[in-house]
């Protein structure tokens, strides 16, 4: 991991951009973090729109996490931002746009082509980033995963033992294969569902929640569309991480 920039934000949070191999990322740490007082870490997931596009929302989430005493980090997803284009996924996105514009149902083939390659490639990258982040003296774990493409969160929660709790957003397409992986997830889960999300299959989201094998799992459903998440929903997620990571 090579840090390429550092700045102290107005609330004392330290923001550092880094490169891990070919993968760009950002790390935010609270002013209190140090080698003598390492802090837990929250991995911030996001949709494949690019870190530059997502930066305002990611930075806002990170600063809230820092106020609660957590470090937060994110990485650029494969095929997004300044990373090389990914022909297969670009084609799947084009197929998705055409189906949506034509008012056609989104078939399993499109969903699989769009999501499964992204999960297969990005989860090992998240794990490599976690290796590097946990080697820093100011970060001591435990680790949580928050938001982003829900299938990435499902896979990480199932295969990465260092993740102790996850907050997932039921707002993206889910391949049928992920339902079996969900049964392998046993960590505490906080799942957010926007009831009127125009781009989400509500029943599939409910079925996925039912499939999770966790003994502690809670579903928080709010009225409104994809971008209408109420402020108190974020507060509830923050309380969830405080309960499980501290």
C-alpha positions as CSV (number, residue, x, y, z in Angstrom):
1,X,0.0,0.0,0.0
2,X,1.4,3.3,-1.1
3,X,-0.1,6.6,0.2
4,X,-0.3,9.3,-2.4
5,X,-1.9,12.2,-0.5
6,X,-2.9,13.3,3.0
7,X,-5.1,16.0,4.3
8,X,-6.6,16.9,7.6
9,X,-10.3,17.7,7.2
10,X,-12.0,20.5,9.3
11,X,-13.3,18.0,11.9
12,X,-9.8,16.6,12.5
13,X,-10.3,13.5,10.4
14,X,-7.2,12.5,8.4
15,X,-8.0,11.5,4.8
16,X,-5.3,9.6,2.8
17,X,-5.5,8.4,-0.7
18,X,-3.6,5.2,-1.5
19,X,-2.7,2.8,-4.3
20,X,-2.6,-0.9,-3.7
21,X,-1.2,-2.5,-6.8
22,X,-3.4,-1.0,-9.5
23,X,-6.3,-0.3,-7.1
24,X,-6.9,3.2,-5.9
25,X,-8.5,3.7,-2.4
26,X,-9.1,6.2,0.4
27,X,-8.6,5.8,4.1
28,X,-10.1,8.1,6.8
29,X,-9.0,7.9,10.4
30,X,-10.2,9.9,13.4
31,X,-7.8,12.2,15.1
32,X,-7.7,9.9,18.1
33,X,-6.3,7.0,16.2
34,X,-2.7,6.1,17.0
35,X,-0.3,3.2,17.4
36,X,-1.1,3.3,21.2
37,X,-4.9,3.5,20.6
38,X,-5.8,1.7,17.4
39,X,-9.4,1.9,16.2
40,X,-11.8,-0.5,14.6
41,X,-12.3,-0.3,10.8
42,X,-15.4,-0.1,8.6
43,X,-15.1,-0.9,4.9
44,X,-17.3,1.4,2.8
45,X,-18.9,-0.4,-0.1
46,X,-20.4,1.6,-3.0
47,X,-22.0,1.1,-6.4
48,X,-19.7,0.9,-9.5
49,X,-19.9,4.6,-10.4
50,X,-16.3,5.5,-9.6
51,X,-14.8,7.0,-6.5
52,X,-14.8,10.5,-7.9
53,X,-18.5,10.4,-8.4
54,X,-19.2,8.7,-5.1
55,X,-16.7,10.8,-3.1
56,X,-19.1,13.2,-1.4
57,X,-21.3,10.4,-0.1
58,X,-18.4,8.2,0.9
59,X,-16.6,11.1,2.7
60,X,-19.8,11.9,4.6
61,X,-20.2,8.3,5.7
62,X,-16.5,8.2,6.7
63,X,-16.7,11.3,8.8
64,X,-19.8,10.0,10.6
65,X,-17.8,6.8,11.3
66,X,-14.8,8.8,12.5
67,X,-17.1,10.7,14.9
68,X,-18.0,7.3,16.4
69,X,-14.4,6.3,16.7
70,X,-13.9,4.2,13.6
71,X,-11.5,4.3,10.7
72,X,-13.2,3.9,7.3
73,X,-11.8,2.8,4.0
74,X,-12.9,2.2,0.4
75,X,-11.4,1.0,-2.8
76,X,-12.2,1.6,-6.5
77,X,-14.2,-1.3,-8.0
78,X,-13.0,-3.2,-11.0
79,X,-13.9,-1.5,-14.3
80,X,-14.9,1.8,-12.5
81,X,-13.3,5.2,-12.2
82,X,-9.8,5.4,-13.7
83,X,-9.4,1.6,-13.7
84,X,-9.3,-0.1,-17.2
85,X,-12.7,-0.7,-18.8
86,X,-14.1,-4.2,-18.5
87,X,-15.6,-5.2,-21.8
88,X,-17.9,-8.0,-20.5
89,X,-19.4,-5.8,-17.7
90,X,-19.8,-2.9,-20.1
91,X,-21.8,-5.1,-22.4
92,X,-23.9,-6.3,-19.4
93,X,-24.6,-2.7,-18.4
94,X,-25.6,-1.9,-22.0
95,X,-28.0,-4.9,-22.1
96,X,-29.5,-3.8,-18.8
97,X,-30.1,-0.2,-20.0
98,X,-31.7,-1.5,-23.2
99,X,-34.0,-3.8,-21.2
100,X,-35.0,-1.1,-18.8
101,X,-35.6,1.5,-21.6
102,X,-37.8,-1.1,-23.4
103,X,-39.7,-1.8,-20.2
104,X,-38.7,-5.5,-20.4
105,X,-38.1,-7.7,-17.3
106,X,-34.5,-8.0,-16.2
107,X,-33.6,-11.6,-16.8
108,X,-31.3,-13.8,-14.8
109,X,-28.7,-13.9,-17.7
110,X,-28.3,-10.1,-17.6
111,X,-28.1,-10.0,-13.8
112,X,-25.6,-12.8,-13.6
113,X,-23.4,-11.2,-16.3
114,X,-23.5,-7.9,-14.5
115,X,-23.0,-8.9,-10.9
116,X,-21.2,-12.3,-10.7
117,X,-17.9,-11.2,-12.4
118,X,-17.8,-8.1,-10.3
119,X,-18.2,-10.2,-7.1
120,X,-15.6,-12.7,-8.2
121,X,-13.0,-10.0,-8.9
122,X,-13.7,-7.4,-6.3
123,X,-13.9,-9.6,-3.2
124,X,-10.3,-10.8,-3.4
125,X,-9.3,-7.1,-3.9
126,X,-11.2,-6.1,-0.7
127,X,-9.4,-8.9,1.1
128,X,-6.0,-7.6,-0.1
129,X,-7.0,-4.1,1.0
130,X,-8.0,-5.5,4.4
131,X,-4.6,-7.2,4.7
132,X,-2.8,-3.9,4.1
133,X,-5.1,-1.8,6.3
134,X,-4.9,-4.1,9.3
135,X,-1.1,-3.9,9.0
136,X,-1.2,-0.1,9.9
137,X,-0.5,0.5,13.6
138,X,-3.5,2.9,14.0
139,X,-6.0,0.3,12.9
140,X,-6.7,-2.7,15.2
141,X,-10.0,-4.1,14.2
142,X,-12.6,-5.6,14.6
143,X,-13.9,-4.9,11.0
144,X,-17.3,-4.2,9.6
145,X,-18.5,-3.9,6.1
146,X,-21.1,-1.3,5.1
147,X,-23.3,-0.7,2.0
148,X,-22.4,-1.0,-1.6
149,X,-23.4,-3.8,-4.0
150,X,-25.2,-6.2,-1.8
151,X,-23.8,-9.3,-3.5
152,X,-20.2,-8.2,-2.7
153,X,-21.3,-7.8,0.9
154,X,-22.8,-11.3,1.0
155,X,-19.7,-12.9,-0.5
156,X,-17.4,-11.0,1.9
157,X,-19.5,-11.8,4.9
158,X,-19.5,-15.5,3.9
159,X,-15.8,-15.9,3.2
160,X,-13.9,-13.3,5.2
161,X,-13.6,-14.3,8.9
162,X,-12.1,-10.9,9.9
163,X,-15.4,-9.2,9.2
164,X,-17.4,-9.2,12.4
165,X,-20.6,-7.4,11.3
166,X,-22.2,-6.1,8.1
167,X,-24.6,-3.4,7.2
168,X,-26.2,-4.2,3.8
169,X,-28.3,-2.1,1.5
170,X,-30.9,-4.1,-0.5
171,X,-30.8,-1.8,-3.5
172,X,-29.1,-3.8,-6.3
173,X,-29.8,-6.8,-8.4
174,X,-29.0,-10.2,-6.8
175,X,-28.1,-13.3,-8.8
176,X,-29.9,-16.5,-7.8
177,X,-26.5,-18.1,-6.9
178,X,-26.1,-15.5,-4.1
179,X,-29.0,-16.9,-2.1
180,X,-27.1,-20.1,-1.4
181,X,-24.1,-18.0,-0.3
182,X,-26.4,-16.0,2.0
183,X,-27.1,-19.2,3.9
184,X,-23.4,-19.4,4.8
185,X,-23.5,-15.9,6.4
186,X,-23.6,-16.1,10.2
187,X,-22.3,-12.7,11.4
188,X,-24.7,-10.0,12.8
189,X,-26.5,-8.2,9.9
190,X,-28.3,-4.9,9.6
191,X,-30.2,-4.8,6.3
192,X,-31.7,-1.6,4.9
193,X,-34.6,-1.7,2.4
194,X,-36.2,1.2,0.7
195,X,-39.8,-0.1,0.2
196,X,-40.4,1.8,-3.0
197,X,-37.0,1.5,-4.6
198,X,-37.7,1.8,-8.3
199,X,-34.6,-0.3,-9.3
200,X,-34.9,-3.1,-6.7
201,X,-37.0,-6.3,-6.7
202,X,-38.6,-6.0,-3.2
203,X,-39.6,-9.7,-3.0
204,X,-36.0,-10.8,-4.0
205,X,-34.7,-8.5,-1.2
206,X,-37.1,-10.1,1.3
207,X,-36.2,-13.6,0.1
208,X,-32.4,-12.8,0.4
209,X,-33.0,-11.5,4.0
210,X,-34.8,-14.7,4.8
211,X,-31.9,-16.8,3.4
212,X,-29.2,-15.3,5.6
213,X,-28.0,-17.8,8.2
214,X,-27.2,-15.2,10.9
215,X,-28.8,-15.7,14.3
216,X,-28.8,-11.9,14.7
217,X,-30.2,-10.1,11.6
218,X,-32.6,-7.1,11.4
219,X,-34.4,-5.7,8.4
220,X,-35.1,-1.9,8.4
221,X,-37.6,-1.0,5.8
222,X,-38.5,2.6,5.1
223,X,-40.9,4.2,2.6
224,X,-39.4,6.0,-0.3
225,X,-37.2,5.4,-3.3
226,X,-33.5,4.4,-3.7
227,X,-32.1,7.9,-2.7
228,X,-34.8,8.6,-0.1
229,X,-33.0,6.9,2.9
230,X,-34.0,8.9,6.0
231,X,-31.4,10.3,8.3
232,X,-32.5,8.2,11.2
233,X,-31.8,5.0,9.2
234,X,-28.1,6.1,9.1
235,X,-28.2,6.7,12.8
236,X,-29.5,3.1,13.4
237,X,-26.8,1.7,11.3
238,X,-24.1,3.6,13.2
239,X,-25.6,2.2,16.5
240,X,-25.4,-1.3,15.0
241,X,-21.6,-0.9,14.3
242,X,-20.9,0.6,17.7
243,X,-22.7,-2.3,19.3
244,X,-20.7,-5.0,17.4
245,X,-17.3,-3.4,16.8
246,X,-16.6,-1.8,20.2
